[in-house]
């Protein structure tokens, strides 16, 4: 009877350990490479800062600082704080994030986008319509 209890306990322990091991293998690992773009970035002319953040495995960016508030007339053509400039980018691998959208705060136009991390402090953002060859690239510089 003691041996039976020992065998049953051993089987339960081995089954639980196997289940836990398999579950951990199925869990999606955290990808440090994908997190490299998270942070605060200056636009190339240093007139604004954009915060890139992650929500549900997608990357977004919003304007968090402007060089000057300007007059009421200036505000009609200038971006505003909190404006979401990047939406729904996903990590593709090899320092590339794609499948997202880039919005121009001055015109309000939204186009497809692709981001490429050139080095730790330089992020190339390409907005395009249809194909990346028909677009414009803006370079962001890490601020913090």
ROSE-4610 file (N, C-alpha, C; in Angstrom, 1 decimal, always signed):
// ROSE-4610
residu = [X/X/X/X/X/X/X/X/X/X/X/X/X/X/X/X/X/X/X/X/X/X/X/X/X/X/X/X/X/X/X/X/X/X/X/X/X/X/X/X/X/X/X/X/X/X/X/X/X/X/X/X/X/X/X/X/X/X/X/X/X/X/X/X/X/X/X/X/X/X/X/X/X/X/X/X/X/X/X/X/X/X/X/X/X/X/X/X/X/X/X/X/X/X/X/X/X/X/X/X/X/X/X/X/X/X/X/X/X/X/X/X/X/X/X/X/X/X/X/X/X/X/X/X/X/X/X/X/X/X/X/X/X/X/X/X/X/X/X/X/X/X/X/X/X/X/X/X/X/X/X/X/X/X/X/X/X/X/X/X/X/X/X/X/X/X/X/X/X/X/X/X/X/X/X/X/X/X/X/X/X/X/X/X/X/X/X/X/X/X/X/X/X/X/X/X/X/X/X/X/X/X/X/X/X/X/X/X/X/X/X/X/X/X/X/X/X/X/X/X/X/X/X/X/X/X/X/X/X/X/X/X/X/X/X/X/X/X/X/X/X/X/X/X/X/X/X/X/X/X/X/X/X/X/X/X/X/X/X/X/X/X/X/X/X/X/X/X/X/X/X/X/X/X/X/X/X/X/X/X/X/X/X/X/X/X/X/X/X/X/X/X/X/X/X/X/X/X/X/X/X/X/X/X/X/X/X/X/X/X/X/X/X/X/X/X/X/X/X/X/X/X/X/X/X/X/X/X/X/X/X/X/X/X/X/X/X/X/X/X/X/X/X/X/X/X/X/X/X/X/X/X/X/X/X/X/X/X/X/X/X/X/X/X/X/X/X/X/X/X/X/X/X/X/X/X/X/X/X/X/X/X/X/X/X/X/X/X/X/X/X/X/X/X/X/X/X/X/X/X/X/X/X/X/X/X/X/X/X/X/X/X/X/X/X/X/X/X/X/X/X/X/X/X/X/X/X/X/X/X/X/X]
num = [1/1/1/2/2/2/3/3/3/4/4/4/5/5/5/6/6/6/7/7/7/8/8/8/9/9/9/10/10/10/11/11/11/12/12/12/13/13/13/14/14/14/15/15/15/16/16/16/17/17/17/18/18/18/19/19/19/20/20/20/21/21/21/22/22/22/23/23/23/24/24/24/25/25/25/26/26/26/27/27/27/28/28/28/29/29/29/30/30/30/31/31/31/32/32/32/33/33/33/34/34/34/35/35/35/36/36/36/37/37/37/38/38/38/39/39/39/40/40/40/41/41/41/42/42/42/43/43/43/44/44/44/45/45/45/46/46/46/47/47/47/48/48/48/49/49/49/50/50/50/51/51/51/52/52/52/53/53/53/54/54/54/55/55/55/56/56/56/57/57/57/58/58/58/59/59/59/60/60/60/61/61/61/62/62/62/63/63/63/64/64/64/65/65/65/66/66/66/67/67/67/68/68/68/69/69/69/70/70/70/71/71/71/72/72/72/73/73/73/74/74/74/75/75/75/76/76/76/77/77/77/78/78/78/79/79/79/80/80/80/81/81/81/82/82/82/83/83/83/84/84/84/85/85/85/86/86/86/87/87/87/88/88/88/89/89/89/90/90/90/91/91/91/92/92/92/93/93/93/94/94/94/95/95/95/96/96/96/97/97/97/98/98/98/99/99/99/100/100/100/101/101/101/102/102/102/103/103/103/104/104/104/105/105/105/106/106/106/107/107/107/108/108/108/109/109/109/110/110/110/111/111/111/112/112/112/113/113/113/114/114/114/115/115/115/116/116/116/117/117/117/118/118/118/119/119/119/120/120/120/121/121/121/122/122/122/123/123/123/124/124/124/125/125/125/126/126/126/127/127/127/128/128/128/129/129/129/130/130/130/131/131/131/132/132/132/133/133/133/134/134/134/135/135/135/136/136/136/137/137/137/138/138/138/139/139/139/140/140/140/141/141/141/142/142/142/143/143/143/144/144/144]
x = [+0.8/+0.0/+0.9/+2.0/+2.9/+3.5/+3.9/+4.5/+3.5/+2.2/+1.2/+1.1/+1.0/+0.9/+2.2/+3.3/+4.6/+4.6/+4.1/+4.0/+3.0/+1.9/+0.8/+1.4/+2.0/+2.6/+3.6/+4.5/+5.5/+4.9/+3.9/+3.3/+2.6/+2.0/+1.4/+2.5/+3.6/+4.7/+5.2/+5.5/+6.1/+5.1/+3.8/+2.8/+2.7/+2.7/+2.7/+3.9/+5.1/+6.3/+6.4/+5.9/+5.8/+4.9/+3.7/+2.7/+3.3/+4.0/+4.6/+5.7/+6.5/+7.6/+7.0/+6.0/+5.4/+4.7/+4.0/+3.4/+4.4/+5.5/+6.6/+7.2/+7.2/+7.7/+6.8/+5.5/+4.5/+4.3/+4.7/+4.6/+5.5/+5.0/+5.7/+6.8/+8.1/+9.2/+9.2/+9.7/+9.8/+11.0/+10.8/+11.8/+12.4/+13.6/+14.4/+14.7/+14.9/+15.1/+14.0/+12.8/+11.6/+11.4/+11.9/+11.7/+12.7/+13.7/+14.7/+14.2/+13.0/+12.5/+11.7/+11.4/+10.6/+11.4/+10.8/+11.5/+11.1/+11.9/+11.7/+12.6/+12.1/+12.8/+12.6/+13.7/+13.6/+13.3/+12.5/+12.4/+13.8/+14.1/+15.4/+15.7/+14.6/+14.8/+14.7/+14.5/+14.5/+13.4/+12.3/+11.2/+10.1/+10.2/+9.3/+9.9/+9.3/+9.7/+8.5/+8.8/+7.8/+8.1/+7.1/+7.3/+6.8/+7.6/+7.2/+7.0/+5.9/+5.5/+4.8/+4.7/+4.2/+2.8/+1.9/+0.6/+0.1/-0.1/-0.6/+0.3/+1.6/+2.6/+2.6/+2.0/+2.1/+2.8/+3.4/+4.1/+3.4/+3.3/+2.6/+3.6/+3.3/+4.1/+3.2/+3.4/+2.7/+3.6/+3.2/+3.9/+3.8/+4.9/+4.9/+5.5/+6.2/+6.9/+7.0/+6.8/+7.0/+7.9/+8.8/+9.8/+9.1/+8.0/+7.3/+5.8/+5.0/+3.5/+3.1/+3.7/+3.4/+2.1/+1.7/+0.4/-0.7/-2.0/-3.1/-3.1/-2.5/-2.4/-1.4/-0.3/+0.7/+0.1/-0.8/-1.3/-2.2/-2.7/-3.6/-2.8/-1.5/-0.7/+0.4/+0.5/+1.5/+0.8/+1.6/+1.0/+0.7/-0.1/-0.5/+0.0/+0.2/+0.6/-0.4/+0.1/-0.7/-1.2/-0.9/-1.2/-0.5/-1.3/-0.7/-0.2/+1.1/+1.7/+2.0/+2.3/+2.5/+1.5/+1.0/+0.0/+0.2/+0.1/+0.0/+1.2/+2.4/+3.6/+3.9/+4.3/+4.7/+6.1/+6.8/+8.2/+8.3/+9.1/+9.3/+10.5/+11.5/+12.8/+13.9/+15.1/+16.3/+16.1/+15.7/+15.6/+14.5/+13.5/+12.5/+11.1/+10.3/+8.9/+8.0/+7.0/+6.2/+4.7/+3.9/+2.4/+1.7/+2.4/+1.7/+1.3/+0.9/+0.5/+1.2/+1.5/+2.2/+1.2/+0.9/+0.0/+0.8/+0.5/+1.2/+0.3/+0.8/+0.0/-0.4/+0.4/+0.0/-1.1/-1.1/-2.1/-3.2/-2.9/-3.9/-3.9/-3.1/-3.0/-2.4/-2.9/-2.4/-2.0/-0.7/-0.2/+0.4/+0.7/+1.4/+2.8/+3.4/+4.7/+5.6/+6.8/+7.9/+9.0/+9.4/+10.5/+11.7/+12.8/+14.1/+15.0/+15.5/+16.5/+17.9/+18.4/+19.7/+20.9/+20.8/+21.7/+20.9/+21.5/+20.9/+20.2/+20.7/+20.1/+19.5/+19.3/+18.8/+17.7/+16.5/+15.4/+14.9/+14.8/+14.4/+12.9/+12.0/+10.6/+10.2/+9.7/+9.2/+7.7/+7.1/+5.7/+5.5/+4.5/+4.3/+2.9/+2.6/+1.3/+1.5/+0.9/+1.1/+2.4/+3.5/+4.8/+5.8/+6.7/+7.7/+8.6/+8.6/+9.4/+8.7/+7.4/+6.6/+6.4/+7.4/+7.2/+8.3/+8.3/+9.2/+9.7/+11.0/+11.6/+12.0/+11.7/+12.1/+13.0/+14.0/+14.9/+14.7/+14.5/+14.4/+15.7/+16.0/+17.2/+16.8/+17.4/+17.0/+17.3/+16.3/+16.4/+16.8/+16.3/+16.6/+16.9]
y = [-1.2/+0.0/+1.3/+1.2/+2.4/+2.6/+1.5/+1.6/+2.1/+1.8/+2.3/+3.8/+4.3/+5.7/+6.4/+5.9/+6.5/+6.5/+5.5/+5.4/+6.5/+6.6/+7.5/+9.0/+9.3/+10.6/+10.9/+9.9/+10.1/+10.4/+9.7/+9.9/+11.3/+11.7/+13.1/+14.1/+14.0/+14.9/+15.0/+13.8/+13.8/+14.4/+14.1/+14.7/+16.2/+16.7/+18.1/+18.8/+18.2/+18.8/+18.8/+17.8/+17.7/+18.8/+18.9/+19.9/+21.3/+21.6/+22.9/+23.2/+22.2/+22.3/+22.6/+21.9/+22.1/+23.5/+23.9/+25.2/+26.3/+26.2/+27.2/+27.2/+26.1/+26.1/+26.8/+26.7/+27.3/+28.8/+29.3/+30.7/+31.5/+32.6/+33.4/+34.2/+34.0/+34.7/+36.2/+36.9/+38.3/+38.6/+39.4/+39.7/+41.0/+41.0/+42.2/+43.0/+42.4/+43.0/+43.9/+43.5/+44.2/+45.5/+45.4/+46.5/+47.7/+47.5/+48.5/+49.9/+49.9/+51.2/+52.0/+51.3/+51.9/+53.0/+54.2/+55.3/+56.6/+57.6/+59.0/+59.3/+59.9/+60.2/+61.6/+62.3/+63.6/+63.4/+64.4/+64.4/+65.0/+64.8/+65.2/+66.7/+67.5/+68.9/+69.4/+68.4/+68.6/+69.6/+69.6/+70.5/+69.8/+68.5/+67.7/+66.4/+65.8/+64.5/+63.6/+62.4/+61.3/+60.2/+59.8/+58.6/+57.4/+56.4/+55.1/+54.1/+53.5/+52.6/+51.3/+50.3/+49.0/+48.8/+48.3/+47.9/+46.7/+45.6/+44.3/+43.9/+43.9/+43.4/+44.3/+45.5/+46.4/+47.7/+48.5/+49.7/+50.9/+51.9/+53.2/+54.3/+55.5/+56.7/+57.9/+58.7/+60.0/+61.1/+62.3/+63.5/+63.9/+64.1/+64.4/+65.7/+66.4/+67.6/+68.4/+69.7/+70.6/+71.7/+72.1/+73.1/+74.4/+74.8/+76.0/+75.8/+76.5/+76.4/+77.3/+78.4/+79.3/+80.0/+80.7/+81.5/+80.6/+81.2/+80.4/+80.0/+81.0/+80.7/+79.5/+79.5/+78.5/+77.1/+77.1/+75.8/+75.2/+76.0/+75.4/+74.5/+74.7/+73.9/+73.1/+73.3/+72.5/+71.3/+70.3/+69.2/+69.6/+68.8/+69.0/+67.9/+68.2/+67.2/+66.1/+64.9/+63.7/+63.1/+63.8/+63.3/+62.0/+61.0/+59.7/+59.6/+59.6/+59.7/+58.3/+57.3/+55.9/+55.0/+54.1/+53.1/+51.7/+50.7/+49.3/+48.7/+49.1/+48.5/+47.2/+46.2/+44.9/+44.6/+43.9/+43.6/+42.4/+42.7/+41.8/+40.9/+41.5/+40.9/+41.7/+41.5/+42.1/+43.7/+44.2/+45.7/+46.3/+45.6/+46.2/+46.0/+47.0/+47.0/+47.5/+46.7/+47.0/+46.8/+47.0/+46.8/+47.9/+48.9/+50.0/+51.2/+52.2/+53.4/+54.6/+55.6/+56.9/+58.0/+58.9/+60.0/+61.3/+62.1/+63.4/+64.4/+64.9/+65.8/+67.1/+67.6/+68.8/+68.7/+67.6/+67.4/+66.4/+65.6/+64.6/+63.4/+63.3/+62.1/+61.0/+59.8/+58.5/+57.6/+57.1/+56.2/+54.9/+53.9/+52.8/+53.1/+52.3/+52.7/+51.5/+51.8/+50.8/+51.5/+50.9/+51.5/+50.6/+51.2/+50.4/+51.1/+50.3/+50.8/+50.7/+51.8/+51.8/+51.5/+52.1/+51.8/+52.2/+52.0/+52.2/+53.6/+54.6/+56.0/+56.5/+55.8/+56.3/+55.4/+55.9/+55.2/+55.8/+55.0/+55.5/+55.1/+56.1/+55.8/+56.2/+55.2/+55.4/+55.4/+56.4/+56.5/+56.3/+55.5/+55.3/+54.9/+55.1/+54.7/+53.6/+52.5/+51.3/+50.6/+51.1/+50.4/+51.4/+50.8/+51.6/+52.5/+52.1/+53.0/+54.3/+54.4/+55.6/+56.2/+56.8/+57.3/+58.3/+58.6/+59.6/+59.0/+59.2/+58.7/+59.9/+59.7/+60.7/+59.9/+60.6/+60.0/+60.6/+59.7/+60.1/+59.8/+60.6/+60.5/+60.3/+59.2/+58.9/+60.1/+60.5/+61.7/+61.2/+60.1/+59.6/+58.2]
z = [+0.0/+0.0/+0.0/+0.8/+0.8/-0.5/-1.2/-2.5/-3.5/-3.4/-4.3/-4.2/-2.9/-2.7/-3.2/-3.0/-3.5/-5.0/-5.7/-7.1/-7.6/-7.0/-7.4/-7.3/-6.1/-5.9/-6.9/-7.2/-8.2/-9.6/-10.0/-11.3/-11.4/-10.3/-10.2/-10.4/-9.7/-9.7/-11.1/-11.8/-13.1/-14.1/-14.0/-14.9/-14.8/-13.6/-13.3/-13.9/-13.6/-14.1/-15.7/-16.3/-17.8/-18.3/-17.7/-18.1/-18.0/-16.9/-16.7/-17.7/-18.0/-18.9/-20.3/-20.7/-22.1/-22.1/-21.1/-21.1/-21.2/-20.5/-20.6/-22.1/-22.8/-24.1/-25.1/-24.8/-25.6/-25.4/-24.2/-23.9/-24.8/-25.3/-26.3/-25.5/-25.9/-25.2/-25.4/-24.4/-24.6/-25.5/-26.5/-27.5/-27.2/-26.7/-26.4/-27.6/-28.8/-30.0/-30.4/-30.2/-30.6/-29.7/-28.5/-27.5/-27.8/-28.7/-28.9/-29.3/-29.9/-30.4/-29.3/-28.2/-27.2/-26.5/-26.4/-25.7/-26.3/-26.1/-26.5/-27.7/-28.7/-30.0/-30.4/-30.8/-31.4/-32.9/-33.5/-34.9/-35.4/-36.7/-37.2/-37.0/-37.0/-36.9/-35.4/-34.5/-33.1/-32.6/-33.4/-33.0/-32.2/-32.2/-31.3/-30.9/-29.8/-29.3/-29.5/-29.8/-30.0/-29.1/-28.3/-27.4/-28.1/-28.3/-28.9/-27.7/-27.8/-26.7/-27.3/-26.4/-26.8/-26.2/-26.9/-26.4/-27.2/-26.4/-27.0/-28.2/-28.1/-29.1/-30.3/-30.2/-31.3/-30.8/-31.7/-31.3/-31.9/-31.0/-31.3/-31.0/-31.5/-31.2/-31.1/-30.1/-30.0/-29.7/-30.1/-29.8/-28.3/-27.6/-26.2/-25.9/-26.9/-26.6/-28.0/-27.9/-29.1/-28.7/-29.6/-29.3/-28.8/-29.4/-29.0/-29.3/-28.5/-28.7/-29.8/-30.0/-31.1/-30.9/-31.9/-31.9/-32.3/-32.2/-32.6/-34.1/-34.9/-36.3/-36.6/-35.8/-35.9/-35.6/-34.6/-34.2/-35.2/-36.2/-37.2/-38.1/-38.3/-39.2/-38.4/-37.1/-36.3/-35.6/-35.4/-34.6/-33.2/-32.5/-31.1/-30.2/-29.0/-28.0/-27.9/-27.8/-27.7/-29.0/-30.1/-31.5/-31.7/-32.1/-32.4/-33.8/-33.9/-35.2/-35.8/-35.0/-35.4/-34.8/-35.6/-35.1/-35.6/-34.7/-35.0/-35.8/-35.4/-36.0/-35.3/-36.0/-35.4/-35.8/-34.9/-35.1/-36.1/-37.1/-38.2/-38.0/-37.3/-37.1/-37.8/-37.4/-37.9/-38.0/-36.8/-36.6/-37.5/-37.9/-38.8/-38.1/-38.2/-37.7/-38.9/-39.2/-40.3/-40.1/-41.1/-41.0/-40.3/-40.0/-39.3/-40.1/-39.5/-40.2/-39.6/-40.5/-40.1/-40.5/-39.5/-39.8/-39.8/-40.8/-40.9/-40.1/-39.0/-38.1/-38.8/-39.8/-40.5/-41.5/-42.2/-43.3/-42.8/-41.8/-41.3/-42.1/-43.2/-44.0/-43.3/-43.5/-42.9/-44.0/-43.9/-45.0/-44.3/-45.1/-44.5/-44.1/-43.2/-42.7/-42.4/-42.3/-42.0/-41.2/-40.1/-39.3/-39.3/-39.4/-39.4/-38.4/-37.5/-36.5/-37.1/-37.5/-38.1/-37.2/-36.0/-34.9/-33.6/-32.5/-31.2/-31.1/-31.7/-31.6/-32.8/-33.9/-35.2/-35.7/-35.8/-36.3/-37.6/-38.7/-40.0/-40.1/-40.3/-40.5/-41.9/-42.6/-44.0/-44.1/-44.6/-44.9/-46.3/-46.8/-48.2/-48.5/-49.8/-50.3/-51.3/-51.1/-52.0/-51.8/-52.2/-52.2/-51.5/-50.7/-50.0/-51.0/-52.2/-53.2/-53.4/-53.1/-53.3/-51.9/-51.3/-50.0/-49.6/-48.3/-47.7/-46.4/-46.2/-45.0/-44.1/-42.8/-41.7/-40.8/-40.3/-39.4/-38.0/-37.0/-35.6/-34.9/-33.9/-33.1/-31.6/-31.0/-29.6/-28.7/-27.9/-27.0/-25.6/-25.2/-23.8/-23.8]
